[in-house]
Structure formats: C-alpha cells, structure tokens
C-alpha cells in the first residue's frame, strides 16, 4: 500500500531505488567507495617519469586520431 515493494512478474517484488537509499543511510552502496586508499609514496627517477608521461601523451593522441577517423566514416548521432 505504501509502495515500499513494487510487484514484478512471476510473483517477485522489487525494492525501489529510493527505499534502498534510505535503508543504506543515503549512500548508493553498502560499502563506502569514496575513501581514497592510502599508499606510501614511491620514489621514481625523473627520467622514468618523463618517459612514462611522453608515452601517455602519444597514446592519448593516437586514441583521439582513431576516434576522429571513426567519426569521419560513422558520424555521431
């Protein structure tokens, strides 16, 4: 009567999302997912950091190029 459970086919019921949020104290998950894990800092050589950053920049450029090529033949809706 208060729509805390919504009937579903086959004799089952579903808990509405709003009710689930209230039961979880306003969170969308039962476990906290917004806590940043603590990791000890690791020393890296500046040359290694530069190499990894350059590789990531090249990879980003490659992916953008692939996306633009794809959009050239299959334009987005």
C-alpha positions in Angstrom: 0.0 0.0 0.0 2.9 2.4 0.7 4.9 1.2 -2.4 7.9 0.0 -0.4 7.9 -3.0 -2.7 6.9 -3.0 -6.3 5.3 -6.2 -7.8 7.3 -7.8 -10.6 6.3 -10.6 -12.9 6.5 -14.2 -11.7 5.3 -13.4 -8.1 8.5 -11.5 -7.2 8.9 -7.9 -5.9 11.5 -5.2 -6.4 12.7 -2.7 -3.8 12.5 0.8 -5.3 15.8 2.8 -5.5 14.6 5.5 -3.1 13.8 2.9 -0.4 17.2 1.3 -0.9 18.9 4.7 -0.4 17.0 5.3 2.8 17.9 1.8 4.1 21.6 2.5 3.3 21.6 5.8 5.0 21.6 7.9 1.9 24.5 6.0 0.2 24.2 4.3 -3.1 26.3 1.3 -2.0 26.5 -0.6 1.2 30.3 -0.1 1.5 32.0 3.2 1.2 33.6 3.7 -2.2 34.7 7.3 -1.8 37.5 6.6 0.6 40.9 7.1 -1.0 43.2 4.2 -0.3 46.4 5.1 1.4 49.5 4.2 -0.4 53.1 5.0 0.6 54.8 7.4 -1.8 57.3 5.7 -4.1 60.4 7.5 -5.3 60.8 7.5 -9.1 63.6 8.8 -11.2 62.7 11.9 -13.1 63.8 10.4 -16.4 61.4 7.5 -15.9 58.5 9.8 -15.1 59.3 11.8 -18.2 59.3 8.7 -20.4 56.0 7.4 -19.0 54.4 10.8 -19.4 55.6 11.1 -23.0 54.2 7.6 -23.7 50.9 8.5 -22.2 50.7 11.7 -24.4 51.5 9.7 -27.5 48.8 7.1 -26.6 46.2 9.9 -26.0 47.0 11.4 -29.4 46.7 8.1 -31.1 43.3 7.4 -29.5 42.0 10.9 -30.5 43.2 10.2 -34.0 41.4 6.8 -34.1 38.2 8.5 -32.8 38.3 11.2 -35.4 38.9 8.7 -38.1 35.9 6.6 -36.9 33.7 9.7 -36.7 34.8 10.6 -40.3 33.2 7.4 -41.5 30.5 7.0 -38.9 29.4 10.4 -37.6 28.0 10.6 -34.1 24.2 11.0 -33.9 
